[in-house]
């Protein structure tokens, strides 16, 4: 298989990059930004210069990764592993496949996919705070499913919000051997900490550019989940944890500030997306979702210009 991994970094090569290179070799794709060290280099991995800028990959933004995704697609990627420079694969890490086995969720609405994976009271970044105490999540026996977006979990410092970190910042371990598939009309935030994307969903990898670093992958994930339903698919979450996060230094109050928009709007976003009538054209669906969120004030008009630029380049790659 022609497998790729995409990361953006502003550091010298980290332990995570060393380990990921062992798994992906020259297909490890690193996207530079203005703060990336001069002459960044690690063996023969693909480094995209910090001097390059596109409408959908602005400087000083996590959405720089967008051009890395398109680079991987242009080279015929069979899958794209989306992660960060502080997530180190552990002994549980292994390549995922679009056809997998997982337990399907029961019911509709918000499903805390972290809850069945660990004894710790924990929730993913982007999960509505008023649903945190809603009770035990229910799911069935494992069965064969097709899932073009699969979320692995991280031990040590999982991807949680600033409120969790400021009130209970203990290391966590996802120790239960479970995979859970979220069926239609069931929502859980999907982040970019350790996420597997397959070609059916490549168009949905676009990270919005007009929201904060702490919101962009969460909003992308909600949009992607909604569009996956039109493919007869859902997102799958896997435990035990497949990476260990040696977390880069964060200002938690700055994280909180950057997450406020998410706390206040994540349910509104899901509601607006859930009410949409979509078709079978995935890029038309992507644009429809962003236009719906523009109408309710989540994104400014300039976001639509970036989505259109992404779609244009994505479709050009598909015809090669």
PyMOL commands that set and color helices and strands:
alter all, ss='L'
color gray80, all
select helices_A, chain A and resi 15-27+62-74+115-117+129-131+162-167+199-205+213-230+252-274+282-295+301-318
alter helices_A, ss='H'
color red, helices_A
select strands_A, chain A and resi 3-8+28-31+46-48+79-83+87-89+99-105+109-110+139-146+149-155+178-181+186-187+194-198+236-245
alter strands_A, ss='S'
color yellow, strands_A
deselect
rebuild
show_as cartoon
